[in-house]
Amino acid sequence: MSNLDYKQLTEAELRKYIKSHPQDEDAFQHYLSIIRAKPNRVVVSTDEQLEAELKQRLTS
């Protein structure tokens, strides 16, 4: 949608840009790809899964 070079922005800069330009789907998708590529990322879909993950991390 814009001519912004997303690869030149830091994660924090890109996040700030997305907050101020919520209509920029390309920027949002690029940000999601950065977040999804992080190591040790955990995806939970229920409160129970979240609670179990937190308990596991706290006892480790």
PyMOL CGO cylinders between C-alpha atoms (Angstrom):
from pymol import cmd
from pymol.cgo import CYLINDER

trace = [
    CYLINDER, 0.00, 0.00, 0.00, 2.89, 2.36, 0.70, 0.3, 1, 1, 1, 1, 1, 1,
    CYLINDER, 2.89, 2.36, 0.70, 6.43, 2.76, -0.59, 0.3, 1, 1, 1, 1, 1, 1,
    CYLINDER, 6.43, 2.76, -0.59, 7.89, 2.23, 2.88, 0.3, 1, 1, 1, 1, 1, 1,
    CYLINDER, 7.89, 2.23, 2.88, 10.82, -0.20, 3.00, 0.3, 1, 1, 1, 1, 1, 1,
    CYLINDER, 10.82, -0.20, 3.00, 9.73, -2.43, 5.89, 0.3, 1, 1, 1, 1, 1, 1,
    CYLINDER, 9.73, -2.43, 5.89, 13.05, -4.28, 6.00, 0.3, 1, 1, 1, 1, 1, 1,
    CYLINDER, 13.05, -4.28, 6.00, 14.85, -1.08, 6.98, 0.3, 1, 1, 1, 1, 1, 1,
    CYLINDER, 14.85, -1.08, 6.98, 12.67, -0.56, 10.08, 0.3, 1, 1, 1, 1, 1, 1,
    CYLINDER, 12.67, -0.56, 10.08, 13.33, -2.07, 13.46, 0.3, 1, 1, 1, 1, 1, 1,
    CYLINDER, 13.33, -2.07, 13.46, 10.57, -4.20, 14.95, 0.3, 1, 1, 1, 1, 1, 1,
    CYLINDER, 10.57, -4.20, 14.95, 9.62, -1.34, 17.28, 0.3, 1, 1, 1, 1, 1, 1,
    CYLINDER, 9.62, -1.34, 17.28, 9.52, 1.17, 14.42, 0.3, 1, 1, 1, 1, 1, 1,
    CYLINDER, 9.52, 1.17, 14.42, 7.39, -1.15, 12.31, 0.3, 1, 1, 1, 1, 1, 1,
    CYLINDER, 7.39, -1.15, 12.31, 5.01, -1.74, 15.21, 0.3, 1, 1, 1, 1, 1, 1,
    CYLINDER, 5.01, -1.74, 15.21, 4.64, 2.03, 15.71, 0.3, 1, 1, 1, 1, 1, 1,
    CYLINDER, 4.64, 2.03, 15.71, 4.04, 2.49, 11.98, 0.3, 1, 1, 1, 1, 1, 1,
    CYLINDER, 4.04, 2.49, 11.98, 1.35, -0.19, 11.95, 0.3, 1, 1, 1, 1, 1, 1,
    CYLINDER, 1.35, -0.19, 11.95, -0.42, 1.41, 14.90, 0.3, 1, 1, 1, 1, 1, 1,
    CYLINDER, -0.42, 1.41, 14.90, -0.59, 4.71, 13.05, 0.3, 1, 1, 1, 1, 1, 1,
    CYLINDER, -0.59, 4.71, 13.05, -1.40, 3.13, 9.65, 0.3, 1, 1, 1, 1, 1, 1,
    CYLINDER, -1.40, 3.13, 9.65, -3.78, 0.23, 10.40, 0.3, 1, 1, 1, 1, 1, 1,
    CYLINDER, -3.78, 0.23, 10.40, -4.95, 0.13, 6.78, 0.3, 1, 1, 1, 1, 1, 1,
    CYLINDER, -4.95, 0.13, 6.78, -1.47, -0.89, 5.51, 0.3, 1, 1, 1, 1, 1, 1,
    CYLINDER, -1.47, -0.89, 5.51, -1.99, -4.64, 5.14, 0.3, 1, 1, 1, 1, 1, 1,
    CYLINDER, -1.99, -4.64, 5.14, 1.48, -5.23, 3.65, 0.3, 1, 1, 1, 1, 1, 1,
    CYLINDER, 1.48, -5.23, 3.65, 3.17, -3.69, 6.67, 0.3, 1, 1, 1, 1, 1, 1,
    CYLINDER, 3.17, -3.69, 6.67, 0.98, -5.71, 9.02, 0.3, 1, 1, 1, 1, 1, 1,
    CYLINDER, 0.98, -5.71, 9.02, 1.75, -8.97, 7.22, 0.3, 1, 1, 1, 1, 1, 1,
    CYLINDER, 1.75, -8.97, 7.22, 5.47, -8.22, 7.31, 0.3, 1, 1, 1, 1, 1, 1,
    CYLINDER, 5.47, -8.22, 7.31, 5.24, -7.54, 11.05, 0.3, 1, 1, 1, 1, 1, 1,
    CYLINDER, 5.24, -7.54, 11.05, 3.41, -10.85, 11.56, 0.3, 1, 1, 1, 1, 1, 1,
    CYLINDER, 3.41, -10.85, 11.56, 6.14, -12.70, 9.70, 0.3, 1, 1, 1, 1, 1, 1,
    CYLINDER, 6.14, -12.70, 9.70, 8.73, -11.19, 12.06, 0.3, 1, 1, 1, 1, 1, 1,
    CYLINDER, 8.73, -11.19, 12.06, 6.74, -12.18, 15.13, 0.3, 1, 1, 1, 1, 1, 1,
    CYLINDER, 6.74, -12.18, 15.13, 6.09, -15.70, 13.84, 0.3, 1, 1, 1, 1, 1, 1,
    CYLINDER, 6.09, -15.70, 13.84, 9.79, -16.25, 13.14, 0.3, 1, 1, 1, 1, 1, 1,
    CYLINDER, 9.79, -16.25, 13.14, 10.84, -15.63, 16.74, 0.3, 1, 1, 1, 1, 1, 1,
    CYLINDER, 10.84, -15.63, 16.74, 12.27, -18.66, 18.55, 0.3, 1, 1, 1, 1, 1, 1,
    CYLINDER, 12.27, -18.66, 18.55, 10.38, -20.20, 21.48, 0.3, 1, 1, 1, 1, 1, 1,
    CYLINDER, 10.38, -20.20, 21.48, 7.11, -18.70, 20.30, 0.3, 1, 1, 1, 1, 1, 1,
    CYLINDER, 7.11, -18.70, 20.30, 4.13, -20.38, 21.93, 0.3, 1, 1, 1, 1, 1, 1,
    CYLINDER, 4.13, -20.38, 21.93, 0.64, -20.28, 20.49, 0.3, 1, 1, 1, 1, 1, 1,
    CYLINDER, 0.64, -20.28, 20.49, -2.29, -20.99, 22.78, 0.3, 1, 1, 1, 1, 1, 1,
    CYLINDER, -2.29, -20.99, 22.78, -5.94, -20.87, 21.87, 0.3, 1, 1, 1, 1, 1, 1,
    CYLINDER, -5.94, -20.87, 21.87, -7.62, -21.34, 25.24, 0.3, 1, 1, 1, 1, 1, 1,
    CYLINDER, -7.62, -21.34, 25.24, -7.24, -19.93, 28.73, 0.3, 1, 1, 1, 1, 1, 1,
    CYLINDER, -7.24, -19.93, 28.73, -6.44, -23.43, 29.96, 0.3, 1, 1, 1, 1, 1, 1,
    CYLINDER, -6.44, -23.43, 29.96, -3.56, -23.77, 27.53, 0.3, 1, 1, 1, 1, 1, 1,
    CYLINDER, -3.56, -23.77, 27.53, -2.23, -20.38, 28.58, 0.3, 1, 1, 1, 1, 1, 1,
    CYLINDER, -2.23, -20.38, 28.58, -2.42, -21.31, 32.26, 0.3, 1, 1, 1, 1, 1, 1,
    CYLINDER, -2.42, -21.31, 32.26, -0.65, -24.63, 31.65, 0.3, 1, 1, 1, 1, 1, 1,
    CYLINDER, -0.65, -24.63, 31.65, 2.11, -22.91, 29.64, 0.3, 1, 1, 1, 1, 1, 1,
    CYLINDER, 2.11, -22.91, 29.64, 2.62, -20.27, 32.33, 0.3, 1, 1, 1, 1, 1, 1,
    CYLINDER, 2.62, -20.27, 32.33, 2.79, -22.89, 35.08, 0.3, 1, 1, 1, 1, 1, 1,
    CYLINDER, 2.79, -22.89, 35.08, 5.32, -24.90, 33.07, 0.3, 1, 1, 1, 1, 1, 1,
    CYLINDER, 5.32, -24.90, 33.07, 7.54, -21.86, 32.51, 0.3, 1, 1, 1, 1, 1, 1,
    CYLINDER, 7.54, -21.86, 32.51, 7.34, -20.80, 36.13, 0.3, 1, 1, 1, 1, 1, 1,
    CYLINDER, 7.34, -20.80, 36.13, 8.40, -24.22, 37.40, 0.3, 1, 1, 1, 1, 1, 1,
    CYLINDER, 8.40, -24.22, 37.40, 11.24, -24.62, 34.90, 0.3, 1, 1, 1, 1, 1, 1,
]
cmd.load_cgo(trace, "trace")
